[in-house]
Amino acid sequence: MKHCIIEDTSFIVATIDSNDSFHADAVNTFRELISRKSRIKIVIPPLAIYETIIALTRKGVSHWFR
């Protein structure tokens, strides 16, 4: 049985933005989740994707989606 993990905007932003204070923790957590991909399903709601784009744009991190 797979377990679902729902990602929120703050986690996604911290994973992408290397200046975020939680960046290292978020990247390590994401790597751990990926290593268990056979047992988990990562869910990112569409609204979280939109919020992530807005949050990163406001922080000046826009190079990743061009």
PyMOL Python script that loads the backbone (N, CA, C, O; Angstrom):
from pymol import cmd

cmd.read_pdbstr("""\
ATOM      1  N   MET A   1       0.836  -1.181   0.000  1.00  0.00           N
ATOM      2  CA  MET A   1       0.000   0.000   0.000  1.00  0.00           C
ATOM      3  C   MET A   1       0.881   1.245   0.000  1.00  0.00           C
ATOM      4  O   MET A   1       1.822   1.352   0.787  1.00  0.00           O
ATOM      5  N   LYS A   2       0.569   2.175  -0.883  1.00  0.00           N
ATOM      6  CA  LYS A   2       1.298   3.437  -0.931  1.00  0.00           C
ATOM      7  C   LYS A   2       0.647   4.434   0.013  1.00  0.00           C
ATOM      8  O   LYS A   2      -0.575   4.481   0.158  1.00  0.00           O
ATOM      9  N   HIS A   3       1.488   5.221   0.644  1.00  0.00           N
ATOM     10  CA  HIS A   3       1.023   6.310   1.489  1.00  0.00           C
ATOM     11  C   HIS A   3       1.122   7.597   0.676  1.00  0.00           C
ATOM     12  O   HIS A   3       2.065   7.779  -0.093  1.00  0.00           O
ATOM     13  N   CYS A   4       0.157   8.479   0.847  1.00  0.00           N
ATOM     14  CA  CYS A   4       0.159   9.753   0.123  1.00  0.00           C
ATOM     15  C   CYS A   4       0.750  10.852   0.998  1.00  0.00           C
ATOM     16  O   CYS A   4       0.453  10.950   2.189  1.00  0.00           O
ATOM     17  N   ILE A   5       1.577  11.659   0.390  1.00  0.00           N
ATOM     18  CA  ILE A   5       2.135  12.832   1.048  1.00  0.00           C
ATOM     19  C   ILE A   5       1.749  14.031   0.200  1.00  0.00           C
ATOM     20  O   ILE A   5       2.085  14.102  -0.982  1.00  0.00           O
ATOM     21  N   ILE A   6       1.042  14.971   0.809  1.00  0.00           N
ATOM     22  CA  ILE A   6       0.613  16.163   0.101  1.00  0.00           C
ATOM     23  C   ILE A   6       1.612  17.272   0.399  1.00  0.00           C
ATOM     24  O   ILE A   6       1.818  17.650   1.553  1.00  0.00           O
ATOM     25  N   GLU A   7       2.222  17.781  -0.654  1.00  0.00           N
ATOM     26  CA  GLU A   7       3.214  18.844  -0.513  1.00  0.00           C
ATOM     27  C   GLU A   7       2.523  20.198  -0.502  1.00  0.00           C
ATOM     28  O   GLU A   7       1.568  20.435  -1.242  1.00  0.00           O
ATOM     29  N   ASP A   8       3.027  21.078   0.352  1.00  0.00           N
ATOM     30  CA  ASP A   8       2.484  22.432   0.376  1.00  0.00           C
ATOM     31  C   ASP A   8       3.481  23.411  -0.236  1.00  0.00           C
ATOM     32  O   ASP A   8       4.627  23.062  -0.518  1.00  0.00           O
ATOM     33  N   THR A   9       3.026  24.617  -0.428  1.00  0.00           N
ATOM     34  CA  THR A   9       3.821  25.632  -1.101  1.00  0.00           C
ATOM     35  C   THR A   9       5.133  25.918  -0.380  1.00  0.00           C
ATOM     36  O   THR A   9       6.173  26.037  -1.028  1.00  0.00           O
ATOM     37  N   SER A  10       5.106  26.028   0.931  1.00  0.00           N
ATOM     38  CA  SER A  10       6.315  26.392   1.663  1.00  0.00           C
ATOM     39  C   SER A  10       7.406  25.340   1.509  1.00  0.00           C
ATOM     40  O   SER A  10       8.587  25.680   1.434  1.00  0.00           O
ATOM     41  N   PHE A  11       7.024  24.068   1.461  1.00  0.00           N
ATOM     42  CA  PHE A  11       8.011  23.003   1.264  1.00  0.00           C
ATOM     43  C   PHE A  11       8.606  23.076  -0.146  1.00  0.00           C
ATOM     44  O   PHE A  11       9.819  22.948  -0.318  1.00  0.00           O
ATOM     45  N   ILE A  12       7.764  23.278  -1.135  1.00  0.00           N
ATOM     46  CA  ILE A  12       8.242  23.344  -2.516  1.00  0.00           C
ATOM     47  C   ILE A  12       9.168  24.541  -2.697  1.00  0.00           C
ATOM     48  O   ILE A  12      10.225  24.429  -3.319  1.00  0.00           O
ATOM     49  N   VAL A  13       8.769  25.681  -2.154  1.00  0.00           N
ATOM     50  CA  VAL A  13       9.601  26.889  -2.258  1.00  0.00           C
ATOM     51  C   VAL A  13      10.945  26.664  -1.573  1.00  0.00           C
ATOM     52  O   VAL A  13      11.986  27.017  -2.127  1.00  0.00           O
ATOM     53  N   ALA A  14      10.934  26.088  -0.392  1.00  0.00           N
ATOM     54  CA  ALA A  14      12.181  25.831   0.333  1.00  0.00           C
ATOM     55  C   ALA A  14      13.077  24.866  -0.433  1.00  0.00           C
ATOM     56  O   ALA A  14      14.301  24.978  -0.368  1.00  0.00           O
ATOM     57  N   THR A  15      12.489  23.928  -1.151  1.00  0.00           N
ATOM     58  CA  THR A  15      13.273  22.980  -1.935  1.00  0.00           C
ATOM     59  C   THR A  15      13.945  23.669  -3.121  1.00  0.00           C
ATOM     60  O   THR A  15      15.081  23.340  -3.464  1.00  0.00           O
ATOM     61  N   ILE A  16      13.265  24.607  -3.741  1.00  0.00           N
ATOM     62  CA  ILE A  16      13.779  25.273  -4.944  1.00  0.00           C
ATOM     63  C   ILE A  16      14.693  26.454  -4.620  1.00  0.00           C
ATOM     64  O   ILE A  16      15.721  26.630  -5.273  1.00  0.00           O
ATOM     65  N   ASP A  17      14.338  27.256  -3.634  1.00  0.00           N
ATOM     66  CA  ASP A  17      15.063  28.494  -3.332  1.00  0.00           C
ATOM     67  C   ASP A  17      16.246  28.218  -2.401  1.00  0.00           C
ATOM     68  O   ASP A  17      16.061  27.951  -1.214  1.00  0.00           O
ATOM     69  N   SER A  18      17.448  28.285  -2.941  1.00  0.00           N
ATOM     70  CA  SER A  18      18.640  27.992  -2.141  1.00  0.00           C
ATOM     71  C   SER A  18      18.895  29.031  -1.052  1.00  0.00           C
ATOM     72  O   SER A  18      19.692  28.782  -0.148  1.00  0.00           O
ATOM     73  N   ASN A  19      18.240  30.188  -1.117  1.00  0.00           N
ATOM     74  CA  ASN A  19      18.380  31.202  -0.072  1.00  0.00           C
ATOM     75  C   ASN A  19      17.376  31.031   1.063  1.00  0.00           C
ATOM     76  O   ASN A  19      17.455  31.737   2.068  1.00  0.00           O
ATOM     77  N   ASP A  20      16.443  30.112   0.917  1.00  0.00           N
ATOM     78  CA  ASP A  20      15.443  29.866   1.954  1.00  0.00           C
ATOM     79  C   ASP A  20      16.117  29.243   3.175  1.00  0.00           C
ATOM     80  O   ASP A  20      16.994  28.390   3.039  1.00  0.00           O
ATOM     81  N   SER A  21      15.707  29.670   4.362  1.00  0.00           N
ATOM     82  CA  SER A  21      16.349  29.178   5.583  1.00  0.00           C
ATOM     83  C   SER A  21      16.121  27.680   5.807  1.00  0.00           C
ATOM     84  O   SER A  21      16.868  27.053   6.558  1.00  0.00           O
ATOM     85  N   PHE A  22      15.124  27.109   5.183  1.00  0.00           N
ATOM     86  CA  PHE A  22      14.834  25.687   5.330  1.00  0.00           C
ATOM     87  C   PHE A  22      15.259  24.870   4.110  1.00  0.00           C
ATOM     88  O   PHE A  22      14.885  23.704   3.980  1.00  0.00           O
ATOM     89  N   HIS A  23      16.042  25.484   3.214  1.00  0.00           N
ATOM     90  CA  HIS A  23      16.423  24.824   1.969  1.00  0.00           C
ATOM     91  C   HIS A  23      17.106  23.472   2.188  1.00  0.00           C
ATOM     92  O   HIS A  23      16.690  22.476   1.596  1.00  0.00           O
ATOM     93  N   ALA A  24      18.120  23.419   3.007  1.00  0.00           N
ATOM     94  CA  ALA A  24      18.868  22.173   3.216  1.00  0.00           C
ATOM     95  C   ALA A  24      17.965  21.080   3.786  1.00  0.00           C
ATOM     96  O   ALA A  24      18.023  19.931   3.348  1.00  0.00           O
ATOM     97  N   ASP A  25      17.141  21.437   4.752  1.00  0.00           N
ATOM     98  CA  ASP A  25      16.225  20.451   5.339  1.00  0.00           C
ATOM     99  C   ASP A  25      15.214  19.962   4.304  1.00  0.00           C
ATOM    100  O   ASP A  25      14.911  18.771   4.231  1.00  0.00           O
ATOM    101  N   ALA A  26      14.699  20.893   3.507  1.00  0.00           N
ATOM    102  CA  ALA A  26      13.705  20.518   2.495  1.00  0.00           C
ATOM    103  C   ALA A  26      14.315  19.601   1.437  1.00  0.00           C
ATOM    104  O   ALA A  26      13.690  18.622   1.029  1.00  0.00           O
ATOM    105  N   VAL A  27      15.527  19.911   0.993  1.00  0.00           N
ATOM    106  CA  VAL A  27      16.192  19.075  -0.011  1.00  0.00           C
ATOM    107  C   VAL A  27      16.460  17.680   0.555  1.00  0.00           C
ATOM    108  O   VAL A  27      16.236  16.680  -0.126  1.00  0.00           O
ATOM    109  N   ASN A  28      16.934  17.613   1.788  1.00  0.00           N
ATOM    110  CA  ASN A  28      17.180  16.304   2.411  1.00  0.00           C
ATOM    111  C   ASN A  28      15.891  15.505   2.560  1.00  0.00           C
ATOM    112  O   ASN A  28      15.869  14.299   2.315  1.00  0.00           O
ATOM    113  N   THR A  29      14.827  16.176   2.961  1.00  0.00           N
ATOM    114  CA  THR A  29      13.528  15.496   3.091  1.00  0.00           C
ATOM    115  C   THR A  29      13.040  15.015   1.734  1.00  0.00           C
ATOM    116  O   THR A  29      12.539  13.897   1.616  1.00  0.00           O
ATOM    117  N   PHE A  30      13.181  15.850   0.707  1.00  0.00           N
ATOM    118  CA  PHE A  30      12.747  15.464  -0.631  1.00  0.00           C
ATOM    119  C   PHE A  30      13.540  14.261  -1.140  1.00  0.00           C
ATOM    120  O   PHE A  30      12.971  13.346  -1.736  1.00  0.00           O
ATOM    121  N   ARG A  31      14.841  14.264  -0.906  1.00  0.00           N
ATOM    122  CA  ARG A  31      15.668  13.105  -1.308  1.00  0.00           C
ATOM    123  C   ARG A  31      15.205  11.837  -0.599  1.00  0.00           C
ATOM    124  O   ARG A  31      15.159  10.766  -1.203  1.00  0.00           O
ATOM    125  N   GLU A  32      14.869  11.957   0.661  1.00  0.00           N
ATOM    126  CA  GLU A  32      14.388  10.807   1.426  1.00  0.00           C
ATOM    127  C   GLU A  32      13.056  10.306   0.850  1.00  0.00           C
ATOM    128  O   GLU A  32      12.841   9.100   0.729  1.00  0.00           O
ATOM    129  N   LEU A  33      12.179  11.229   0.501  1.00  0.00           N
ATOM    130  CA  LEU A  33      10.901  10.838  -0.089  1.00  0.00           C
ATOM    131  C   LEU A  33      11.108  10.127  -1.423  1.00  0.00           C
ATOM    132  O   LEU A  33      10.468   9.112  -1.696  1.00  0.00           O
ATOM    133  N   ILE A  34      11.999  10.659  -2.249  1.00  0.00           N
ATOM    134  CA  ILE A  34      12.270  10.053  -3.552  1.00  0.00           C
ATOM    135  C   ILE A  34      12.857   8.656  -3.389  1.00  0.00           C
ATOM    136  O   ILE A  34      12.555   7.759  -4.176  1.00  0.00           O
ATOM    137  N   SER A  35      13.685   8.471  -2.384  1.00  0.00           N
ATOM    138  CA  SER A  35      14.287   7.154  -2.186  1.00  0.00           C
ATOM    139  C   SER A  35      13.247   6.108  -1.787  1.00  0.00           C
ATOM    140  O   SER A  35      13.504   4.907  -1.875  1.00  0.00           O
ATOM    141  N   ARG A  36      12.089   6.561  -1.354  1.00  0.00           N
ATOM    142  CA  ARG A  36      11.008   5.646  -0.957  1.00  0.00           C
ATOM    143  C   ARG A  36       9.827   5.697  -1.924  1.00  0.00           C
ATOM    144  O   ARG A  36       8.692   5.407  -1.548  1.00  0.00           O
ATOM    145  N   LYS A  37      10.108   6.068  -3.167  1.00  0.00           N
ATOM    146  CA  LYS A  37       9.025   6.290  -4.128  1.00  0.00           C
ATOM    147  C   LYS A  37       8.181   5.055  -4.416  1.00  0.00           C
ATOM    148  O   LYS A  37       7.053   5.181  -4.895  1.00  0.00           O
ATOM    149  N   SER A  38       8.694   3.887  -4.140  1.00  0.00           N
ATOM    150  CA  SER A  38       7.888   2.689  -4.366  1.00  0.00           C
ATOM    151  C   SER A  38       6.809   2.525  -3.292  1.00  0.00           C
ATOM    152  O   SER A  38       5.850   1.774  -3.473  1.00  0.00           O
ATOM    153  N   ARG A  39       6.976   3.240  -2.166  1.00  0.00           N
ATOM    154  CA  ARG A  39       6.021   3.104  -1.069  1.00  0.00           C
ATOM    155  C   ARG A  39       5.176   4.338  -0.830  1.00  0.00           C
ATOM    156  O   ARG A  39       4.230   4.298  -0.043  1.00  0.00           O
ATOM    157  N   ILE A  40       5.507   5.448  -1.505  1.00  0.00           N
ATOM    158  CA  ILE A  40       4.740   6.670  -1.283  1.00  0.00           C
ATOM    159  C   ILE A  40       4.314   7.301  -2.602  1.00  0.00           C
ATOM    160  O   ILE A  40       4.899   7.050  -3.655  1.00  0.00           O
ATOM    161  N   LYS A  41       3.295   8.111  -2.512  1.00  0.00           N
ATOM    162  CA  LYS A  41       2.820   8.880  -3.659  1.00  0.00           C
ATOM    163  C   LYS A  41       2.841  10.345  -3.244  1.00  0.00           C
ATOM    164  O   LYS A  41       2.180  10.728  -2.278  1.00  0.00           O
ATOM    165  N   ILE A  42       3.593  11.162  -3.967  1.00  0.00           N
ATOM    166  CA  ILE A  42       3.680  12.584  -3.669  1.00  0.00           C
ATOM    167  C   ILE A  42       2.592  13.307  -4.458  1.00  0.00           C
ATOM    168  O   ILE A  42       2.490  13.165  -5.676  1.00  0.00           O
ATOM    169  N   VAL A  43       1.789  14.077  -3.747  1.00  0.00           N
ATOM    170  CA  VAL A  43       0.683  14.812  -4.361  1.00  0.00           C
ATOM    171  C   VAL A  43       0.942  16.312  -4.197  1.00  0.00           C
ATOM    172  O   VAL A  43       1.176  16.799  -3.091  1.00  0.00           O
ATOM    173  N   ILE A  44       0.895  17.024  -5.310  1.00  0.00           N
ATOM    174  CA  ILE A  44       1.016  18.478  -5.276  1.00  0.00           C
ATOM    175  C   ILE A  44      -0.269  19.052  -5.872  1.00  0.00           C
ATOM    176  O   ILE A  44      -0.496  18.951  -7.078  1.00  0.00           O
ATOM    177  N   PRO A  45      -1.103  19.648  -5.035  1.00  0.00           N
ATOM    178  CA  PRO A  45      -2.351  20.216  -5.540  1.00  0.00           C
ATOM    179  C   PRO A  45      -2.086  21.341  -6.540  1.00  0.00           C
ATOM    180  O   PRO A  45      -1.106  22.072  -6.403  1.00  0.00           O
ATOM    181  N   PRO A  46      -2.941  21.483  -7.532  1.00  0.00           N
ATOM    182  CA  PRO A  46      -2.756  22.539  -8.538  1.00  0.00           C
ATOM    183  C   PRO A  46      -2.608  23.936  -7.922  1.00  0.00           C
ATOM    184  O   PRO A  46      -1.817  24.743  -8.410  1.00  0.00           O
ATOM    185  N   LEU A  47      -3.349  24.222  -6.873  1.00  0.00           N
ATOM    186  CA  LEU A  47      -3.241  25.532  -6.237  1.00  0.00           C
ATOM    187  C   LEU A  47      -1.843  25.745  -5.653  1.00  0.00           C
ATOM    188  O   LEU A  47      -1.332  26.865  -5.674  1.00  0.00           O
ATOM    189  N   ALA A  48      -1.226  24.691  -5.137  1.00  0.00           N
ATOM    190  CA  ALA A  48       0.132  24.802  -4.590  1.00  0.00           C
ATOM    191  C   ALA A  48       1.138  25.134  -5.694  1.00  0.00           C
ATOM    192  O   ALA A  48       2.105  25.856  -5.453  1.00  0.00           O
ATOM    193  N   ILE A  49       0.918  24.620  -6.885  1.00  0.00           N
ATOM    194  CA  ILE A  49       1.809  24.950  -8.008  1.00  0.00           C
ATOM    195  C   ILE A  49       1.702  26.439  -8.336  1.00  0.00           C
ATOM    196  O   ILE A  49       2.716  27.113  -8.517  1.00  0.00           O
ATOM    197  N   TYR A  50       0.488  26.943  -8.412  1.00  0.00           N
ATOM    198  CA  TYR A  50       0.268  28.365  -8.674  1.00  0.00           C
ATOM    199  C   TYR A  50       0.900  29.221  -7.567  1.00  0.00           C
ATOM    200  O   TYR A  50       1.608  30.187  -7.851  1.00  0.00           O
ATOM    201  N   GLU A  51       0.639  28.857  -6.306  1.00  0.00           N
ATOM    202  CA  GLU A  51       1.197  29.610  -5.179  1.00  0.00           C
ATOM    203  C   GLU A  51       2.720  29.583  -5.198  1.00  0.00           C
ATOM    204  O   GLU A  51       3.362  30.577  -4.860  1.00  0.00           O
ATOM    205  N   THR A  52       3.302  28.455  -5.591  1.00  0.00           N
ATOM    206  CA  THR A  52       4.759  28.340  -5.659  1.00  0.00           C
ATOM    207  C   THR A  52       5.334  29.301  -6.693  1.00  0.00           C
ATOM    208  O   THR A  52       6.324  29.983  -6.427  1.00  0.00           O
ATOM    209  N   ILE A  53       4.722  29.356  -7.859  1.00  0.00           N
ATOM    210  CA  ILE A  53       5.180  30.274  -8.904  1.00  0.00           C
ATOM    211  C   ILE A  53       5.107  31.715  -8.411  1.00  0.00           C
ATOM    212  O   ILE A  53       6.049  32.483  -8.608  1.00  0.00           O
ATOM    213  N   ILE A  54       4.007  32.086  -7.775  1.00  0.00           N
ATOM    214  CA  ILE A  54       3.847  33.449  -7.257  1.00  0.00           C
ATOM    215  C   ILE A  54       4.876  33.735  -6.166  1.00  0.00           C
ATOM    216  O   ILE A  54       5.515  34.787  -6.179  1.00  0.00           O
ATOM    217  N   ALA A  55       5.040  32.808  -5.221  1.00  0.00           N
ATOM    218  CA  ALA A  55       5.981  33.013  -4.110  1.00  0.00           C
ATOM    219  C   ALA A  55       7.410  33.151  -4.611  1.00  0.00           C
ATOM    220  O   ALA A  55       8.147  34.024  -4.155  1.00  0.00           O
ATOM    221  N   LEU A  56       7.804  32.296  -5.546  1.00  0.00           N
ATOM    222  CA  LEU A  56       9.169  32.366  -6.070  1.00  0.00           C
ATOM    223  C   LEU A  56       9.391  33.637  -6.878  1.00  0.00           C
ATOM    224  O   LEU A  56      10.468  34.231  -6.821  1.00  0.00           O
ATOM    225  N   THR A  57       8.383  34.054  -7.625  1.00  0.00           N
ATOM    226  CA  THR A  57       8.485  35.297  -8.392  1.00  0.00           C
ATOM    227  C   THR A  57       8.653  36.488  -7.453  1.00  0.00           C
ATOM    228  O   THR A  57       9.464  37.377  -7.715  1.00  0.00           O
ATOM    229  N   ARG A  58       7.891  36.508  -6.363  1.00  0.00           N
ATOM    230  CA  ARG A  58       8.001  37.602  -5.390  1.00  0.00           C
ATOM    231  C   ARG A  58       9.361  37.614  -4.703  1.00  0.00           C
ATOM    232  O   ARG A  58       9.864  38.671  -4.323  1.00  0.00           O
ATOM    233  N   LYS A  59       9.954  36.428  -4.545  1.00  0.00           N
ATOM    234  CA  LYS A  59      11.276  36.333  -3.925  1.00  0.00           C
ATOM    235  C   LYS A  59      12.392  36.601  -4.930  1.00  0.00           C
ATOM    236  O   LYS A  59      13.564  36.664  -4.559  1.00  0.00           O
ATOM    237  N   GLY A  60      12.029  36.758  -6.201  1.00  0.00           N
ATOM    238  CA  GLY A  60      13.028  37.020  -7.228  1.00  0.00           C
ATOM    239  C   GLY A  60      13.659  35.772  -7.809  1.00  0.00           C
ATOM    240  O   GLY A  60      14.660  35.851  -8.520  1.00  0.00           O
ATOM    241  N   VAL A  61      13.081  34.627  -7.512  1.00  0.00           N
ATOM    242  CA  VAL A  61      13.597  33.359  -8.043  1.00  0.00           C
ATOM    243  C   VAL A  61      12.685  32.956  -9.188  1.00  0.00           C
ATOM    244  O   VAL A  61      11.692  32.259  -8.980  1.00  0.00           O
ATOM    245  N   SER A  62      13.017  33.394 -10.399  1.00  0.00           N
ATOM    246  CA  SER A  62      12.145  33.097 -11.541  1.00  0.00           C
ATOM    247  C   SER A  62      12.866  32.365 -12.645  1.00  0.00           C
ATOM    248  O   SER A  62      12.240  31.998 -13.640  1.00  0.00           O
ATOM    249  N   HIS A  63      14.170  32.136 -12.509  1.00  0.00           N
ATOM    250  CA  HIS A  63      14.954  31.515 -13.568  1.00  0.00           C
ATOM    251  C   HIS A  63      14.579  30.053 -13.804  1.00  0.00           C
ATOM    252  O   HIS A  63      14.828  29.533 -14.892  1.00  0.00           O
ATOM    253  N   TRP A  64      14.000  29.390 -12.836  1.00  0.00           N
ATOM    254  CA  TRP A  64      13.722  27.963 -12.952  1.00  0.00           C
ATOM    255  C   TRP A  64      12.511  27.648 -13.824  1.00  0.00           C
ATOM    256  O   TRP A  64      12.366  26.504 -14.256  1.00  0.00           O
ATOM    257  N   PHE A  65      11.625  28.626 -14.103  1.00  0.00           N
ATOM    258  CA  PHE A  65      10.461  28.296 -14.930  1.00  0.00           C
ATOM    259  C   PHE A  65      10.434  29.046 -16.246  1.00  0.00           C
ATOM    260  O   PHE A  65       9.385  29.131 -16.884  1.00  0.00           O
ATOM    261  N   ARG A  66      11.542  29.581 -16.660  1.00  0.00           N
ATOM    262  CA  ARG A  66      11.599  30.246 -17.973  1.00  0.00           C
ATOM    263  C   ARG A  66      11.917  29.273 -19.052  1.00  0.00           C
ATOM    264  O   ARG A  66      12.005  29.654 -20.220  1.00  0.00           O
TER     265      ARG A  66
END
""", "prot")
cmd.dss("prot")
cmd.show_as("cartoon", "prot")
cmd.util.cbc("prot")
cmd.orient("prot")
